[in-house]
Amino acid sequence: MAKERLDIKKEIESYRYDVGLLQKISCTKEENKKYLQMIKNGENLPDGIHRYTDAGGNEMNDFYTIYKPDLSEKEINEYLTFKKLSMINTIKNCACFFVALTVISIVITIIVMLSK
């Protein structure tokens, strides 16, 4: 059992980043300096500007914007379907590779056994 509640919305957002429906676009060095100065002056960041955090949750001195493509529900479903097909194709190629490897090793084993 889980000891704490899982934030499903945060998990969904994480998956959207994983499949490319949301993208973090890094700011330029000049923009990073500007936003860092704004924070040092006690000002709020402009809308849509976010600060990177490291694995420990510490804020870094780099900033990003979030790019969300303007896609319809149909286009999102089509994109995800093609993404699934691509992953299935990769699995198929891996399976073919290991089957071929197995067949080759069986053939070599039979040849070695017959040559003795």
N, C-alpha and C positions, 0 to 999 in steps of 0.2 A: 504494500500500500504506500501511496505517496504521503510524505510527511508535510508537504505544503502544496498549496493550490497551484495549478499550472495555468499560466495566462495564455489561453488558446489564441487570442487575437495576436499576441506577440509571436507565437509559433507560426501562425499563418503568414504574418509579415516576413518572418525569417525564410519560409519556403518561397515566398514571392521573390526575395532576393536570390535564392538559390537557383530558381528557374529563369531568372532574367526579366520578370514582370516589373520589378523595381530595381533601379540601379543607383549606386552612390557615385556621384561625379565629384571628384576632388577639386577643390578650389586652387587657384594659382598661388604662387609664393607671395605675390603682392596682396592678394585678397586675404591670405592667411595672416599676414602682418597686420592688415587693417582690422580684421575681426578680433585678433588677439589684443590689439590696442583698445578696441571698443570694450572688451571684457575688463581690461586693466582700469579703464576709466569708469567702470561700473555701469556701462550702457548695456542694453539688451541687444542680442543679435537680430538682424533683420529676419523677416519671415522666410522660412524655407532653408535657412542656414543652420547646419548642425555641426556639433563638435565630435570628432572621433574619440573613442575610448579604447583603452587597451584591454587585454583579457582580464585584468584585475579590476576593471571598472574605473581606472584613473583616466581623467581627461587629458587628451594630448593637445598639442598646439597646431593641429591640422583641422581643417573644416571641409565640409562637403554639402552638396545639395542633393536632393532626391529627385531622380528623373522617373516619372511614371508615364509610359506611353499612353496616348489617347486611343485605346482600343475598345471596340465593342465587345460584348459578351461572346458573340459568335467568333470574333477574331481571336479572343483569348482561348476559347475552347479549341479552335483550329491549331493555334500555336502549341498548346499543351499536347494535342494529339500527335503532332509532328515530333515533338520532344520525346514522347513515349515511344513512337516508332523508331526514332534514332537510338534510344536506349535498348530497345528490343533487338535491333540490328546488331548492336555491339555485343549483346549477350549471345546472339546466334553465331557471330564470328568467333567468339571465344570458345563456344561449344564445338564448332567445327575444327578449330585449332587443336583442342584437346582430344577429340575423336581421332583426328589424323595422327596425332602423336601416339595415341594408344595403338592404333592399327600398325603404325611403323614399328613400335616396340614389340608387338606380337609377332610380326613378320620376322624381325631380326631374331627374336627368341626361337622361333621355329627353325630358322636357317641354322642357328648355332646348335640347336639340339640334334638336327639331322646330320650335321657335319661331324659329330662325335662318333 
